[in-house]
Amino acid sequence: MTADAPKVATLRRLRRRSQFLRAARGNRAGRSAFGLQVVTAEDEMPGVGFTVTKKVGNSPERNRMKRRLRAAAAACADDFRPGHDYVLLARREALSRPFAKMIKDLNGLIAKVHDTNVHDTKADDNRTGTGRGPRNATP
C-alpha cells in the first residue's frame, strides 16, 4: 500500500515583461537579501517571478541567487495566496544569507504585503521626517 502523498502547492512562473511591470505597481516589502512585490492576478494559481540584475554580481553569482530564490519560493509555496502574482528581487545579501533565514524572511514578507495594518515598530521609531508622500501621487 502507498501512503497518501502530501499535496504540494504548485506555482505558476511569471515569464512576460508585462507581468513583471504589473507587479512593480503593487504592494512591496523588503529584507536585506531580497525584495517582494505583489499584485492581484486574474489566474487562480499564484504566480512567481524572479529578478536578478547585473548590479548584484557576475553571471555565476546571479545564477546562484536565482537558484536560492527558487528554492525558497518552493519551500514557501503553501504561503503564497491564490489570485496573486509575486516577484522576488534579489540583492547581494542573497548569496551569504543562511537558507533557513531566507525562508523565514519570505514567510514574513508574504504576510506583510497582504496585511496593510502590520507596521514595523522599530522602523517607525527611527523615522524623523514625514517621508516623501504617497507613491505614484498625482499633482
ABEGO torsion letter per residue (X at the ends): XBBBBBBBBBBBBBABAAAAAAAAABBBBBBAABBBBBBBBABABBBBBBBBBAAAEBAAAAAAAAAAAAAAAAAAAAABBBGBBBBBBBBAAAAABBAAAAAAAAAAAAAAAABAABBBAAAAAABABAEAEBBGBBX
